[in-house]
Amino acid sequence: MDKTEILRTANEYISKDRQATHGQAENNFANIARLWSAYLNHPITPQDVAILMTLLKIARYKHSPSHVDNAIDMCGYAALAGELGQGGINEIK
């Protein structure tokens, strides 16, 4: 799979496939942020969730760089973090 196909697949995942299964990423990340904040007793934002999930995928990539799904997911989480960083939805609707 080349870089264009990796990016295309990541786009499909975050805009179609996973949205149908998990709902809007922004809402899901806001929910995760509230749960992590309560567990850690430290405020976590939806953008933090996207960055931390990217780091999780980086750790998995380090273990298994030939598993392309990790690279696809890194791209998707990074794109979502970028959108949230520009004032994307930070609260559940």
Stockholm file with secondary structure:
# STOCKHOLM 1.0

chainA/1-93         MDKTEILRTANEYISKDRQATHGQAENNFANIARLWSAYLNHPITPQDVAILMTLLKIARYKHSPSHVDNAIDMCGYAALAGELGQGGINEIK
#=GR chainA/1-93 SS CCHHHHHHHHHHIIIIIHHHHHCCHHHHHHHHHHHHHHHHTSCCCHHHHHHHHHHHHHHHHHHCTTCHHHHHHHHHHHHHHHHHHTTCCCSCC
#=GC SS_cons        CCHHHHHHHHHHIIIIIHHHHHCCHHHHHHHHHHHHHHHHTSCCCHHHHHHHHHHHHHHHHHHCTTCHHHHHHHHHHHHHHHHHHTTCCCSCC
//
